[in-house]
Amino acid sequence: MQRVLVTGGAGFIGSHLVEELVRRSYKVRVLDNFFRGKSRNSASCACEVKLVVGDITDPDVVKRAMDGVDCPWGTPRTETGIFPCPYASSPNDLGI
């Protein structure tokens, strides 16, 4: 079973990605600082998702969130737009 980290997983796009990954039986971890994201966005699968609250710009938080993860997926945003996530996977990695 692949473990996936979704950064920005409480946002609109990220929460839909999380729901699809859970539906496909992936183990999902979400990293979000709730700057734009809402906990209600992923409420439907909250019991199946491990949440790490923190900011993607904090290396210690990212290291903790990545522990044991097989595949990271980046969807974070900042005030100025989409955050350049250097470890983001391409859609083909998971077939989504």
ROFI-911425 format. One record per residue (C-alpha): residue number from 1; residue in one letter; chain; x, y, z. Coordinates in pm, whole numbers, plus 50000, padded with zeros to 5 digits. Layout:
N
site roza: NUM | fivo: a | marlo: A | east: X | north: Y | up: Z
...
! end
This chain:
96
site roza: 1 | fivo: m | marlo: A | east: 50000 | north: 50000 | up: 50000
site roza: 2 | fivo: q | marlo: A | east: 50153 | north: 50330 | up: 49890
site roza: 3 | fivo: r | marlo: A | east: 50168 | north: 50617 | up: 50139
site roza: 4 | fivo: v | marlo: A | east: 50103 | north: 50956 | up: 49981
site roza: 5 | fivo: l | marlo: A | east: 50156 | north: 51306 | up: 50118
site roza: 6 | fivo: v | marlo: A | east: 49927 | north: 51576 | up: 49978
site roza: 7 | fivo: t | marlo: A | east: 50050 | north: 51926 | up: 50055
site roza: 8 | fivo: g | marlo: A | east: 49765 | north: 52174 | up: 50056
site roza: 9 | fivo: g | marlo: A | east: 49526 | north: 51882 | up: 50108
site roza: 10 | fivo: a | marlo: A | east: 49266 | north: 52094 | up: 50287
site roza: 11 | fivo: g | marlo: A | east: 49225 | north: 52329 | up: 49993
site roza: 12 | fivo: f | marlo: A | east: 48971 | north: 52291 | up: 49715
site roza: 13 | fivo: i | marlo: A | east: 49189 | north: 52099 | up: 49470
site roza: 14 | fivo: g | marlo: A | east: 49387 | north: 51914 | up: 49736
site roza: 15 | fivo: s | marlo: A | east: 49077 | north: 51791 | up: 49917
site roza: 16 | fivo: h | marlo: A | east: 48939 | north: 51641 | up: 49597
site roza: 17 | fivo: l | marlo: A | east: 49273 | north: 51471 | up: 49535
site roza: 18 | fivo: v | marlo: A | east: 49268 | north: 51336 | up: 49892
site roza: 19 | fivo: e | marlo: A | east: 48917 | north: 51197 | up: 49847
site roza: 20 | fivo: e | marlo: A | east: 49017 | north: 51021 | up: 49525
site roza: 21 | fivo: l | marlo: A | east: 49333 | north: 50875 | up: 49679
site roza: 22 | fivo: v | marlo: A | east: 49135 | north: 50745 | up: 49979
site roza: 23 | fivo: r | marlo: A | east: 48876 | north: 50600 | up: 49743
site roza: 24 | fivo: r | marlo: A | east: 49160 | north: 50415 | up: 49567
site roza: 25 | fivo: s | marlo: A | east: 49281 | north: 50278 | up: 49903
site roza: 26 | fivo: y | marlo: A | east: 49600 | north: 50481 | up: 49933
site roza: 27 | fivo: k | marlo: A | east: 49722 | north: 50572 | up: 50282
site roza: 28 | fivo: v | marlo: A | east: 49704 | north: 50952 | up: 50279
site roza: 29 | fivo: r | marlo: A | east: 49876 | north: 51216 | up: 50488
site roza: 30 | fivo: v | marlo: A | east: 49788 | north: 51585 | up: 50447
site roza: 31 | fivo: l | marlo: A | east: 50019 | north: 51879 | up: 50519
site roza: 32 | fivo: d | marlo: A | east: 49832 | north: 52209 | up: 50538
site roza: 33 | fivo: n | marlo: A | east: 49865 | north: 52536 | up: 50726
site roza: 34 | fivo: f | marlo: A | east: 49496 | north: 52624 | up: 50670
site roza: 35 | fivo: f | marlo: A | east: 49589 | north: 52962 | up: 50519
site roza: 36 | fivo: r | marlo: A | east: 49330 | north: 52901 | up: 50248
site roza: 37 | fivo: g | marlo: A | east: 49224 | north: 52544 | up: 50315
site roza: 38 | fivo: k | marlo: A | east: 48933 | north: 52448 | up: 50538
site roza: 39 | fivo: s | marlo: A | east: 48907 | north: 52138 | up: 50754
site roza: 40 | fivo: r | marlo: A | east: 48553 | north: 52087 | up: 50623
site roza: 41 | fivo: n | marlo: A | east: 48691 | north: 52033 | up: 50270
site roza: 42 | fivo: s | marlo: A | east: 48817 | north: 51688 | up: 50361
site roza: 43 | fivo: a | marlo: A | east: 48566 | north: 51606 | up: 50634
site roza: 44 | fivo: s | marlo: A | east: 48416 | north: 51316 | up: 50438
site roza: 45 | fivo: c | marlo: A | east: 48737 | north: 51113 | up: 50468
site roza: 46 | fivo: a | marlo: A | east: 48893 | north: 51271 | up: 50779
site roza: 47 | fivo: c | marlo: A | east: 48906 | north: 50947 | up: 50975
site roza: 48 | fivo: e | marlo: A | east: 49117 | north: 50785 | up: 50700
site roza: 49 | fivo: v | marlo: A | east: 49366 | north: 51071 | up: 50664
site roza: 50 | fivo: k | marlo: A | east: 49657 | north: 51165 | up: 50889
site roza: 51 | fivo: l | marlo: A | east: 49685 | north: 51545 | up: 50922
site roza: 52 | fivo: v | marlo: A | east: 50005 | north: 51741 | up: 50979
site roza: 53 | fivo: v | marlo: A | east: 49935 | north: 52107 | up: 51051
site roza: 54 | fivo: g | marlo: A | east: 50218 | north: 52331 | up: 50942
site roza: 55 | fivo: d | marlo: A | east: 50370 | north: 52532 | up: 50661
site roza: 56 | fivo: i | marlo: A | east: 50547 | north: 52386 | up: 50358
site roza: 57 | fivo: t | marlo: A | east: 50814 | north: 52655 | up: 50392
site roza: 58 | fivo: d | marlo: A | east: 50923 | north: 52506 | up: 50728
site roza: 59 | fivo: p | marlo: A | east: 51184 | north: 52234 | up: 50658
site roza: 60 | fivo: d | marlo: A | east: 51124 | north: 52062 | up: 50994
site roza: 61 | fivo: v | marlo: A | east: 50751 | north: 52036 | up: 50929
site roza: 62 | fivo: v | marlo: A | east: 50811 | north: 51900 | up: 50578
site roza: 63 | fivo: k | marlo: A | east: 51062 | north: 51646 | up: 50710
site roza: 64 | fivo: r | marlo: A | east: 50809 | north: 51526 | up: 50970
site roza: 65 | fivo: a | marlo: A | east: 50531 | north: 51511 | up: 50714
site roza: 66 | fivo: m | marlo: A | east: 50748 | north: 51316 | up: 50467
site roza: 67 | fivo: d | marlo: A | east: 50849 | north: 51049 | up: 50720
site roza: 68 | fivo: g | marlo: A | east: 50745 | north: 50712 | up: 50575
site roza: 69 | fivo: v | marlo: A | east: 50587 | north: 50864 | up: 50264
site roza: 70 | fivo: d | marlo: A | east: 50637 | north: 50689 | up: 49929
site roza: 71 | fivo: c | marlo: A | east: 50500 | north: 50961 | up: 49703
site roza: 72 | fivo: p | marlo: A | east: 50454 | north: 51335 | up: 49772
site roza: 73 | fivo: w | marlo: A | east: 50197 | north: 51536 | up: 49578
site roza: 74 | fivo: g | marlo: A | east: 50204 | north: 51916 | up: 49593
site roza: 75 | fivo: t | marlo: A | east: 49900 | north: 52143 | up: 49567
site roza: 76 | fivo: p | marlo: A | east: 49996 | north: 52426 | up: 49807
site roza: 77 | fivo: r | marlo: A | east: 49921 | north: 52792 | up: 49739
site roza: 78 | fivo: t | marlo: A | east: 50054 | north: 53111 | up: 49886
site roza: 79 | fivo: e | marlo: A | east: 49921 | north: 53464 | up: 49874
site roza: 80 | fivo: t | marlo: A | east: 50101 | north: 53511 | up: 49541
site roza: 81 | fivo: g | marlo: A | east: 49999 | north: 53188 | up: 49370
site roza: 82 | fivo: i | marlo: A | east: 50098 | north: 52824 | up: 49355
site roza: 83 | fivo: f | marlo: A | east: 50399 | north: 52744 | up: 49570
site roza: 84 | fivo: p | marlo: A | east: 50683 | north: 52587 | up: 49370
site roza: 85 | fivo: c | marlo: A | east: 50694 | north: 52243 | up: 49526
site roza: 86 | fivo: p | marlo: A | east: 51027 | north: 52083 | up: 49429
site roza: 87 | fivo: y | marlo: A | east: 50921 | north: 51729 | up: 49520
site roza: 88 | fivo: a | marlo: A | east: 50577 | north: 51733 | up: 49360
site roza: 89 | fivo: s | marlo: A | east: 50491 | north: 51421 | up: 49163
site roza: 90 | fivo: s | marlo: A | east: 50354 | north: 51415 | up: 48815
site roza: 91 | fivo: p | marlo: A | east: 49999 | north: 51279 | up: 48772
site roza: 92 | fivo: n | marlo: A | east: 50140 | north: 50972 | up: 48599
site roza: 93 | fivo: d | marlo: A | east: 50315 | north: 50855 | up: 48916
site roza: 94 | fivo: l | marlo: A | east: 49981 | north: 50757 | up: 49070
site roza: 95 | fivo: g | marlo: A | east: 49776 | north: 50717 | up: 48755
site roza: 96 | fivo: i | marlo: A | east: 49542 | north: 50999 | up: 48850
! end
